[in-house]
Amino acid sequence: MKPTEKEIILAISEVHSGNGIEAKSIAEIILNLLKKPTEHKNMKLLLLEIRDRATFIPVFAMKMMPATSIEEYLLLKTGYGYDLPLVLLGRIEGGSTEYTPDSWNDRTFTTAHKYITENFDSMQTGDVVDVEFILGETTTKKISQRFED
């Protein structure tokens, strides 16, 4: 069962005030929210696979389009500006995240981020973003590495 926004706020406030809910409970709430990523139609999370020459990079992409004044306020205060929606892209294992494709100083991430931003609404978790194919360097799109292992 998906927790309500009120339940999430209550859980976080209890953790914050030290009233006994452990980090594990927060993680469970977040995992429950991720099970149905399309329920929040304006913020959608995808887990994707970027492939390039001898490259496999598991990434997350999050389309950020505020649905409430709170979300808009927080995105604007963070510096995202009014050019929404944006697609935040980062490695699943952590490290850099960017919302502007040209911020990457890297052919693989720049190309993949542009492609993901342009095609986000037609993509789904598990899709392969093949940089060589996008750039026309190959004629056959790579399959997921999970089928090659």
C-alpha positions as CSV (number, residue, x, y, z in Angstrom):
1,M,0.0,0.0,0.0
2,K,1.4,3.4,-1.0
3,P,1.8,5.8,1.9
4,T,0.0,9.1,1.7
5,E,1.9,12.4,1.6
6,K,0.7,13.1,5.2
7,E,2.2,9.7,6.3
8,I,5.5,10.5,4.7
9,I,5.7,14.0,6.2
10,L,4.8,12.5,9.6
11,A,7.5,9.8,9.3
12,I,10.2,12.3,8.3
13,S,9.2,14.7,11.0
14,E,9.4,11.9,13.6
15,V,12.8,11.0,12.4
16,H,13.9,14.6,12.5
17,S,12.7,15.1,16.0
18,G,14.2,11.8,17.2
19,N,10.9,10.1,18.1
20,G,11.9,6.6,17.1
21,I,11.3,5.9,13.4
22,E,14.5,4.5,12.0
23,A,16.2,5.2,8.6
24,K,15.0,1.7,7.5
25,S,11.4,2.9,7.7
26,I,12.1,6.0,5.6
27,A,13.9,3.7,3.0
28,E,10.8,1.5,2.9
29,I,8.6,4.5,2.3
30,I,10.8,5.7,-0.5
31,L,10.9,2.2,-2.1
32,N,7.1,2.0,-2.0
33,L,6.9,5.3,-3.8
34,L,9.4,4.1,-6.4
35,K,7.3,1.0,-7.1
36,K,4.7,3.2,-8.9
37,P,6.8,6.0,-10.5
38,T,4.0,7.1,-12.9
39,E,1.5,8.0,-10.1
40,H,3.2,11.5,-9.8
41,K,2.7,12.5,-13.4
42,N,5.0,15.5,-13.2
43,M,8.0,13.9,-11.5
44,K,9.0,10.6,-13.1
45,L,12.0,8.4,-12.5
46,L,13.6,6.1,-15.0
47,L,16.5,3.7,-14.5
48,L,18.4,3.3,-17.8
49,E,21.4,1.7,-19.3
50,I,23.9,3.9,-21.2
51,R,26.0,2.0,-23.7
52,D,29.0,3.3,-25.8
53,R,32.2,1.8,-27.0
54,A,33.2,-0.8,-24.3
55,T,31.0,1.2,-21.9
56,F,28.1,0.2,-19.6
57,I,26.7,2.9,-17.2
58,P,23.6,2.3,-15.1
59,V,21.9,5.7,-14.6
60,F,18.8,7.3,-13.2
61,A,16.9,10.0,-15.1
62,M,14.3,12.1,-13.3
63,K,12.0,14.5,-15.2
64,M,11.3,17.4,-12.9
65,M,8.1,19.3,-13.6
66,P,6.5,20.8,-10.5
67,A,2.9,19.9,-9.8
68,T,2.5,22.0,-6.7
69,S,3.6,25.4,-5.5
70,I,5.9,23.7,-2.9
71,E,7.7,21.7,-5.7
72,E,8.0,24.8,-7.8
73,Y,9.4,26.8,-4.9
74,L,12.0,24.2,-4.0
75,L,13.1,23.7,-7.6
76,L,13.4,27.5,-8.2
77,K,15.2,28.0,-4.9
78,T,17.7,25.3,-5.9
79,G,18.5,27.3,-9.0
80,Y,16.6,25.3,-11.7
81,G,14.9,28.4,-13.1
82,Y,11.7,28.5,-15.1
83,D,12.9,26.4,-18.1
84,L,11.0,23.4,-16.7
85,P,10.7,20.5,-17.2
86,L,14.2,19.4,-16.7
87,V,15.8,15.9,-16.8
88,L,18.2,15.3,-14.0
89,L,20.7,12.6,-14.9
90,G,23.2,10.7,-12.8
91,R,25.0,7.5,-12.1
92,I,23.0,5.1,-10.0
93,E,26.0,4.4,-7.8
94,G,26.5,8.1,-7.0
95,G,28.7,10.9,-8.2
96,S,27.9,13.8,-10.4
97,T,24.3,14.6,-11.5
98,E,23.5,17.2,-14.1
99,Y,20.3,18.7,-15.5
100,T,21.9,20.4,-18.5
101,P,23.2,17.9,-21.1
102,D,26.0,20.3,-22.1
103,S,27.3,20.4,-18.5
104,W,29.0,17.0,-19.0
105,N,32.5,17.2,-20.4
106,D,32.1,13.8,-21.9
107,R,30.8,12.6,-25.2
108,T,28.9,9.7,-23.7
109,F,27.0,11.6,-21.1
110,T,26.4,14.7,-23.3
111,T,24.9,12.6,-26.1
112,A,22.9,10.3,-23.8
113,H,21.5,13.2,-21.8
114,K,20.4,15.1,-24.9
115,Y,18.7,11.9,-26.2
116,I,17.0,11.1,-22.9
117,T,15.8,14.7,-22.5
118,E,14.3,14.7,-26.0
119,N,12.7,11.2,-25.7
120,F,12.0,10.9,-22.0
121,D,8.2,10.6,-22.3
122,S,8.5,7.6,-24.7
123,M,11.1,5.8,-22.6
124,Q,10.7,3.3,-19.8
125,T,12.8,1.9,-17.1
126,G,15.4,-0.6,-18.5
127,D,15.7,1.1,-21.9
128,V,19.2,1.1,-23.5
129,V,20.6,4.5,-24.6
130,D,23.2,3.5,-27.2
131,V,25.5,6.5,-27.9
132,E,27.2,4.9,-30.9
133,F,23.8,4.2,-32.5
134,I,22.5,7.7,-31.8
135,L,25.6,9.2,-33.4
136,G,25.2,7.0,-36.5
137,E,28.5,5.2,-35.8
138,T,26.7,1.8,-35.8
139,T,23.6,0.6,-37.6
140,T,22.5,-1.9,-35.0
141,K,21.4,-0.7,-31.5
142,K,23.0,-2.5,-28.6
143,I,20.9,-4.8,-26.4
144,S,20.9,-4.6,-22.7
145,Q,24.0,-5.9,-21.0
146,R,21.7,-8.0,-18.8
147,F,21.1,-10.2,-21.8
148,E,24.8,-10.5,-22.5
149,D,26.0,-11.6,-19.0
